[in-house]
Amino acid sequence: MEKKIKMEDAFSESDVKSYSRGDTITGTVVQVNENEILVDIGYKSEGILPVSELSPFREEGRIEEGEEIEVLVTYIDEEKGTVYASEKQAEYEKRIEMLEQAYRDGTPVEGEVTNEVKNAGYHVNLDGIRAFLPGSHLGTDLPSAIAELRGKRILVKILELSRRDKNLVVSHKAYLKGMEEQRKLALFGSLVPGQEIEGTIRSVVDFGLFVDIGGFEGLVHRSEIAWKDLPVPPADYKVGDRVKVKVIDFDQAKAKISLSIKQLRPNPWAGISARYPAGTRVKGRVVSVTDFGAFVELEKDVEGLVHISELSWGYPENPREVVHEADEVEVVVLSCDETAHRISLSLRRTQRDPWENVEAKYPRGQRVTGEVTKITDFGAFVKLEDGVEGLVHVSELDWGHVAHPRDVLKEHQTVEVKILNVDPKERRISLSIRALKTDPWRQFVERYAIDSLVEGEITEIKDFGAFMKITDDVDGLIHVSEISDQRIATPTEVLTVGDKVQAKIIGINEEKKQVRLSMRNLFGPPAVPPSRPPRVAGKRPRKRERIEDSFLQDGGGHETLSMRDMLGDKGLEEEE
């Protein structure tokens, strides 16, 4: 470290060797010449200060005789007894010592941006000493264009300082970080749970709001924005908005602050069961419509759900068919759960129930017109009026067999139906379409009788016989025993589907709506068989065995003739 010698101390010295190169001396200007200045440093001869070694901070290089200045000994000519000095270097030493102290202490220093180092950074003048500011350490609060930066005085922290290497690197970014740490320490030291603070929204994310409350950001989680559930922060919170928040928790070690907006207001769900008991009629505003219903705001942060089944007495497929956002509606409270923060509402119960006088309006046997709203495997639903639907069971669609209701009906089709039964308690109405049509079986019975000769197409073959189409709506069964005069094992030995054949009606069961046919003996008595089995002595001719009286089922699940009906109650005598 350089030593400083006062002028009065220098007077006591008699030998020039008492001065050393690098010493800083205070002297008085005794003469100002064009190229050099003579300075009385208390020595037998004046020190020589070249004009070029004046301090760069002198205004236009002005210096006056009699002025007291500090100089640094740069060279000693022992033969001539002359001392050369520099005010500029004395100034440098004084300032570099200050910078070294600032570097050790981590104290910020101020400098002026002078120019740009292309693709690297900037030069900063620290009151006479040039430092390098990397571009990555400029900081976010300063422009990067040199045209805007040049001449701007900024605060920086010294990152590197080496006299020997003449290396001085500074950072404005590090200065900002240090200031942030100081503000954070001061902020955490002042925080108290429950404290109310005003801040600025810095960012809005899906899980909440980050609010600057004095140089540090705290989080308002979305659950702390409002007393109602929010999937994301509402759109009315924007970056830059000023908001009031309440401190609910903080952790200085983790640098976290939890804030709340909703806790600035009383909890609206407290005591809500008393305000909205079941059965209460209230008005509200539709705030959102979903696939399963609509949410209605009853008061700030209090919303109830009108399920799709409670929107109307009808059967809407989409809630938007009934209500829209911002609609003002009157609803009935169905239930209120203060703990779960849930309120169930009904819109339809504020309207007249169309089932109140449904028995009088739709008496049994009445013919009405409606719209097919839904088709299922077991039938079709028909809308008679808003909120009132009836079911046409698949068995009531037509007199003939219907494989699926979609084969005869389409959704939104207008149809005429007959009321079969009304059950207002269960809210059910049974309808029929076939009841409005003429019963084809009645027509058949009136037209045909036993021994009538009929012609038709074989539509289905089973092991026990073949079905023949007599009319469009009535089929008859030709039992295997009635297909041929000869004994056959299966109907396929004689018949195939699609064959056009003639047959005689040998039986009609009106109760079961069954017809028995025979292809035997159509045009006279049967021919005598070429051979007959020998009769066993002492045995009477046996009767054809009776077959159990059970319904046969065709492949499509249709009910067909019983074998007893086919063969007759008395059975048939075996041919002699």
RAGI-V640559 format. One record per residue. N is the residue number from 1. PHI is phi in radians with two decimals (999 if undefined). Layout:
BEGIN
n->N phi->PHI
n->N phi->PHI
END
This chain:
BEGIN
n->1 phi->999
n->2 phi->-1.20
n->3 phi->-1.80
n->4 phi->-1.80
n->5 phi->-2.07
n->6 phi->-1.25
n->7 phi->-1.05
n->8 phi->-1.16
n->9 phi->-1.22
n->10 phi->-1.14
n->11 phi->-1.09
n->12 phi->-1.39
n->13 phi->-1.45
n->14 phi->-2.07
n->15 phi->-2.16
n->16 phi->-1.09
n->17 phi->-1.18
n->18 phi->-1.25
n->19 phi->-1.68
n->20 phi->-2.16
n->21 phi->-1.10
n->22 phi->1.77
n->23 phi->-1.19
n->24 phi->-1.83
n->25 phi->-2.20
n->26 phi->-1.67
n->27 phi->-2.43
n->28 phi->-2.13
n->29 phi->-1.26
n->30 phi->-1.90
n->31 phi->-2.76
n->32 phi->-2.02
n->33 phi->-1.89
n->34 phi->-1.17
n->35 phi->-1.91
n->36 phi->-2.56
n->37 phi->-2.24
n->38 phi->-1.67
n->39 phi->-2.18
n->40 phi->-1.35
n->41 phi->-1.92
n->42 phi->1.37
n->43 phi->-2.14
n->44 phi->-1.13
n->45 phi->-2.36
n->46 phi->-1.26
n->47 phi->-1.38
n->48 phi->-1.77
n->49 phi->-2.04
n->50 phi->-1.05
n->51 phi->-1.02
n->52 phi->-1.16
n->53 phi->-1.77
n->54 phi->-1.21
n->55 phi->-1.10
n->56 phi->-1.18
n->57 phi->-1.58
n->58 phi->-1.29
n->59 phi->-1.22
n->60 phi->0.95
n->61 phi->1.19
n->62 phi->-1.32
n->63 phi->-2.60
n->64 phi->-2.01
n->65 phi->-1.13
n->66 phi->1.58
n->67 phi->-1.30
n->68 phi->-1.58
n->69 phi->-2.39
n->70 phi->-1.87
n->71 phi->-2.30
n->72 phi->-2.02
n->73 phi->-1.21
n->74 phi->-1.81
n->75 phi->-2.76
n->76 phi->-2.16
n->77 phi->-1.65
n->78 phi->-1.18
n->79 phi->-1.18
n->80 phi->-1.58
n->81 phi->1.18
n->82 phi->-1.98
n->83 phi->-1.99
n->84 phi->-1.79
n->85 phi->-2.33
n->86 phi->-2.49
n->87 phi->-1.31
n->88 phi->-1.09
n->89 phi->-1.25
n->90 phi->-1.11
n->91 phi->-1.14
n->92 phi->-1.08
n->93 phi->-1.09
n->94 phi->-1.11
n->95 phi->-1.34
n->96 phi->-1.17
n->97 phi->-1.12
n->98 phi->-1.15
n->99 phi->-1.19
n->100 phi->-1.07
n->101 phi->-1.14
n->102 phi->-1.13
n->103 phi->-1.12
n->104 phi->-1.16
n->105 phi->-1.47
n->106 phi->1.31
n->107 phi->-1.44
n->108 phi->-1.16
n->109 phi->-2.21
n->110 phi->-1.87
n->111 phi->-2.58
n->112 phi->-2.03
n->113 phi->-1.25
n->114 phi->-1.85
n->115 phi->-2.78
n->116 phi->-1.90
n->117 phi->-1.74
n->118 phi->-0.96
n->119 phi->1.04
n->120 phi->-2.34
n->121 phi->2.97
n->122 phi->-2.50
n->123 phi->-1.67
n->124 phi->-2.19
n->125 phi->-1.58
n->126 phi->-1.65
n->127 phi->0.92
n->128 phi->1.88
n->129 phi->-2.02
n->130 phi->-1.47
n->131 phi->-2.20
n->132 phi->-1.87
n->133 phi->-1.95
n->134 phi->-1.03
n->135 phi->-1.07
n->136 phi->-1.25
n->137 phi->-1.92
n->138 phi->-1.21
n->139 phi->1.70
n->140 phi->-1.45
n->141 phi->-1.65
n->142 phi->-2.08
n->143 phi->-1.27
n->144 phi->-1.62
n->145 phi->-1.28
n->146 phi->-1.10
n->147 phi->-1.08
n->148 phi->-1.55
n->149 phi->-1.52
n->150 phi->-1.00
n->151 phi->1.55
n->152 phi->-1.42
n->153 phi->-1.59
n->154 phi->-2.33
n->155 phi->-1.66
n->156 phi->-2.39
n->157 phi->-1.94
n->158 phi->-1.43
n->159 phi->-1.60
n->160 phi->-2.46
n->161 phi->-2.60
n->162 phi->-2.47
n->163 phi->-1.13
n->164 phi->-1.12
n->165 phi->-1.53
n->166 phi->0.89
n->167 phi->-2.03
n->168 phi->-2.40
n->169 phi->-2.05
n->170 phi->-2.20
n->171 phi->-2.54
n->172 phi->-1.41
n->173 phi->-1.07
n->174 phi->-1.14
n->175 phi->-1.07
n->176 phi->-1.09
n->177 phi->-1.11
n->178 phi->-1.09
n->179 phi->-1.14
n->180 phi->-1.13
n->181 phi->-1.10
n->182 phi->-1.14
n->183 phi->-1.12
n->184 phi->-1.11
n->185 phi->-1.07
n->186 phi->-1.15
n->187 phi->-1.15
n->188 phi->-1.08
n->189 phi->-1.21
n->190 phi->-1.75
n->191 phi->-1.30
n->192 phi->-2.42
n->193 phi->-0.96
n->194 phi->1.60
n->195 phi->-1.19
n->196 phi->-1.77
n->197 phi->-2.36
n->198 phi->-1.75
n->199 phi->-2.46
n->200 phi->-2.11
n->201 phi->-1.21
n->202 phi->-1.69
n->203 phi->-2.74
n->204 phi->-2.10
n->205 phi->-2.16
n->206 phi->-1.04
n->207 phi->-1.67
n->208 phi->2.72
n->209 phi->-2.13
n->210 phi->-1.75
n->211 phi->-2.09
n->212 phi->-1.40
n->213 phi->-2.01
n->214 phi->2.21
n->215 phi->1.57
n->216 phi->-2.49
n->217 phi->-1.70
n->218 phi->-1.91
n->219 phi->-1.86
n->220 phi->-1.75
n->221 phi->-1.13
n->222 phi->-1.02
n->223 phi->-1.26
n->224 phi->-1.88
n->225 phi->-1.45
n->226 phi->-2.47
n->227 phi->-1.39
n->228 phi->-1.81
n->229 phi->-1.25
n->230 phi->-2.20
n->231 phi->-1.22
n->232 phi->-2.54
n->233 phi->-1.05
n->234 phi->-1.04
n->235 phi->-1.17
n->236 phi->-1.38
n->237 phi->-1.68
n->238 phi->-2.21
n->239 phi->-1.05
n->240 phi->1.71
n->241 phi->-1.19
n->242 phi->-1.58
n->243 phi->-2.37
n->244 phi->-1.64
n->245 phi->-2.34
n->246 phi->-2.08
n->247 phi->-1.33
n->248 phi->-1.90
n->249 phi->-2.95
n->250 phi->-2.73
n->251 phi->-2.46
n->252 phi->-1.15
n->253 phi->-1.12
n->254 phi->-1.60
n->255 phi->0.95
n->256 phi->-2.25
n->257 phi->-2.29
n->258 phi->-1.78
n->259 phi->-2.12
n->260 phi->-2.48
n->261 phi->-1.77
n->262 phi->-1.16
n->263 phi->-1.30
n->264 phi->-1.35
n->265 phi->-2.06
n->266 phi->-1.11
n->267 phi->-1.24
n->268 phi->-1.22
n->269 phi->-1.43
n->270 phi->-1.23
n->271 phi->1.27
n->272 phi->-1.23
n->273 phi->-1.07
n->274 phi->-1.30
n->275 phi->-1.40
n->276 phi->-2.27
n->277 phi->-1.21
n->278 phi->-1.00
n->279 phi->1.70
n->280 phi->-1.23
n->281 phi->-1.67
n->282 phi->-2.39
n->283 phi->-1.86
n->284 phi->-2.74
n->285 phi->-2.08
n->286 phi->-1.23
n->287 phi->-1.80
n->288 phi->-2.77
n->289 phi->-2.17
n->290 phi->-2.07
n->291 phi->-1.19
n->292 phi->-1.83
n->293 phi->2.77
n->294 phi->-2.35
n->295 phi->-1.73
n->296 phi->-2.05
n->297 phi->-1.46
n->298 phi->-1.61
n->299 phi->-2.73
n->300 phi->-1.01
n->301 phi->1.23
n->302 phi->-2.11
n->303 phi->-2.22
n->304 phi->-2.10
n->305 phi->-1.82
n->306 phi->-1.72
n->307 phi->-1.13
n->308 phi->-0.97
n->309 phi->-1.26
n->310 phi->-1.90
n->311 phi->-1.37
n->312 phi->-2.70
n->313 phi->-1.31
n->314 phi->-1.43
n->315 phi->-2.23
n->316 phi->-1.20
n->317 phi->-1.45
n->318 phi->-2.36
n->319 phi->-0.97
n->320 phi->-1.20
n->321 phi->-1.28
n->322 phi->-1.94
n->323 phi->-2.32
n->324 phi->-2.39
n->325 phi->-1.03
n->326 phi->1.41
n->327 phi->-1.15
n->328 phi->-1.61
n->329 phi->-2.31
n->330 phi->-1.86
n->331 phi->-2.33
n->332 phi->-1.96
n->333 phi->-1.33
n->334 phi->-1.58
n->335 phi->-2.75
n->336 phi->-2.42
n->337 phi->-1.95
n->338 phi->-1.15
n->339 phi->-1.20
n->340 phi->-1.48
n->341 phi->1.00
n->342 phi->-2.32
n->343 phi->-2.27
n->344 phi->-1.72
n->345 phi->-2.18
n->346 phi->-2.37
n->347 phi->-1.64
n->348 phi->-1.18
n->349 phi->-1.35
n->350 phi->-1.57
n->351 phi->-1.96
n->352 phi->-1.14
n->353 phi->-1.41
n->354 phi->-1.17
n->355 phi->-1.54
n->356 phi->-1.05
n->357 phi->-2.12
n->358 phi->-1.17
n->359 phi->-1.14
n->360 phi->-1.27
n->361 phi->-1.36
n->362 phi->-2.22
n->363 phi->-1.20
n->364 phi->-1.06
n->365 phi->1.66
n->366 phi->-1.22
n->367 phi->-1.69
n->368 phi->-2.38
n->369 phi->-1.97
n->370 phi->-2.60
n->371 phi->-1.95
n->372 phi->-1.23
n->373 phi->-1.76
n->374 phi->-2.70
n->375 phi->-2.06
n->376 phi->-2.14
n->377 phi->-1.16
n->378 phi->-1.74
n->379 phi->2.80
n->380 phi->-2.35
n->381 phi->-1.63
n->382 phi->-2.12
n->383 phi->-1.45
n->384 phi->-1.58
n->385 phi->-2.83
n->386 phi->-1.01
n->387 phi->1.58
n->388 phi->-2.18
n->389 phi->-2.26
n->390 phi->-2.16
n->391 phi->-1.98
n->392 phi->-1.70
n->393 phi->-1.17
n->394 phi->-0.97
n->395 phi->-1.27
n->396 phi->-1.83
n->397 phi->-1.42
n->398 phi->-2.73
n->399 phi->-1.27
n->400 phi->-1.49
n->401 phi->-1.27
n->402 phi->-2.02
n->403 phi->-1.19
n->404 phi->-2.58
n->405 phi->-0.97
n->406 phi->-1.19
n->407 phi->-1.25
n->408 phi->-2.14
n->409 phi->-2.29
n->410 phi->-2.29
n->411 phi->-1.09
n->412 phi->1.28
n->413 phi->-1.32
n->414 phi->-1.57
n->415 phi->-2.32
n->416 phi->-1.77
n->417 phi->-2.35
n->418 phi->-2.03
n->419 phi->-1.31
n->420 phi->-1.68
n->421 phi->-2.78
n->422 phi->-2.24
n->423 phi->-2.21
n->424 phi->-1.13
n->425 phi->-1.12
n->426 phi->-1.57
n->427 phi->0.97
n->428 phi->-2.29
n->429 phi->-2.29
n->430 phi->-1.67
n->431 phi->-2.13
n->432 phi->-2.50
n->433 phi->-1.77
n->434 phi->-1.18
n->435 phi->-1.15
n->436 phi->-1.54
n->437 phi->-1.76
n->438 phi->-1.19
n->439 phi->-1.21
n->440 phi->-1.09
n->441 phi->-1.20
n->442 phi->-1.08
n->443 phi->-1.09
n->444 phi->-1.13
n->445 phi->-1.09
n->446 phi->-1.22
n->447 phi->-1.66
n->448 phi->-2.04
n->449 phi->-2.49
n->450 phi->-1.00
n->451 phi->1.34
n->452 phi->-1.15
n->453 phi->-1.61
n->454 phi->-2.22
n->455 phi->-2.28
n->456 phi->-2.94
n->457 phi->-1.83
n->458 phi->-1.27
n->459 phi->-1.78
n->460 phi->-2.75
n->461 phi->-2.16
n->462 phi->-2.11
n->463 phi->-1.13
n->464 phi->-1.60
n->465 phi->2.88
n->466 phi->-2.28
n->467 phi->-1.73
n->468 phi->-2.09
n->469 phi->-1.45
n->470 phi->-1.55
n->471 phi->-2.22
n->472 phi->-1.06
n->473 phi->-2.04
n->474 phi->-2.20
n->475 phi->-1.94
n->476 phi->-2.16
n->477 phi->-1.85
n->478 phi->-1.76
n->479 phi->-1.14
n->480 phi->-0.95
n->481 phi->-1.34
n->482 phi->-1.92
n->483 phi->-1.51
n->484 phi->-2.43
n->485 phi->-1.19
n->486 phi->-1.62
n->487 phi->-1.26
n->488 phi->-2.19
n->489 phi->-1.43
n->490 phi->-2.40
n->491 phi->-1.07
n->492 phi->-1.18
n->493 phi->-1.22
n->494 phi->-2.09
n->495 phi->-2.06
n->496 phi->-2.37
n->497 phi->-1.07
n->498 phi->1.81
n->499 phi->-1.12
n->500 phi->-1.67
n->501 phi->-2.35
n->502 phi->-1.89
n->503 phi->-2.67
n->504 phi->-1.99
n->505 phi->-1.29
n->506 phi->-2.00
n->507 phi->-2.92
n->508 phi->-2.31
n->509 phi->-1.91
n->510 phi->-1.18
n->511 phi->-1.13
n->512 phi->-1.63
n->513 phi->0.97
n->514 phi->-2.19
n->515 phi->-2.20
n->516 phi->-1.82
n->517 phi->-2.13
n->518 phi->-2.49
n->519 phi->-1.80
n->520 phi->-1.48
n->521 phi->0.90
n->522 phi->-1.22
n->523 phi->-2.27
n->524 phi->2.26
n->525 phi->-1.18
n->526 phi->-1.19
n->527 phi->-1.19
n->528 phi->-1.28
n->529 phi->-1.14
n->530 phi->-1.10
n->531 phi->-2.56
n->532 phi->-2.32
n->533 phi->-1.17
n->534 phi->-1.16
n->535 phi->-1.47
n->536 phi->-1.46
n->537 phi->-1.06
n->538 phi->1.41
n->539 phi->-1.90
n->540 phi->-1.35
n->541 phi->-1.03
n->542 phi->-1.44
n->543 phi->-1.34
n->544 phi->-1.03
n->545 phi->-1.07
n->546 phi->-1.31
n->547 phi->-1.86
n->548 phi->-0.93
n->549 phi->-1.46
n->550 phi->-2.34
n->551 phi->-1.28
n->552 phi->-1.56
n->553 phi->-1.99
n->554 phi->-1.42
n->555 phi->-1.08
n->556 phi->-1.63
n->557 phi->1.48
n->558 phi->-1.35
n->559 phi->-1.45
n->560 phi->-2.02
n->561 phi->-1.13
n->562 phi->-1.34
n->563 phi->-1.12
n->564 phi->-1.10
n->565 phi->-1.13
n->566 phi->-1.18
n->567 phi->-1.66
n->568 phi->1.62
n->569 phi->-1.14
n->570 phi->-1.55
n->571 phi->1.38
n->572 phi->-1.99
n->573 phi->-1.26
n->574 phi->-1.11
n->575 phi->-1.08
n->576 phi->-1.44
END
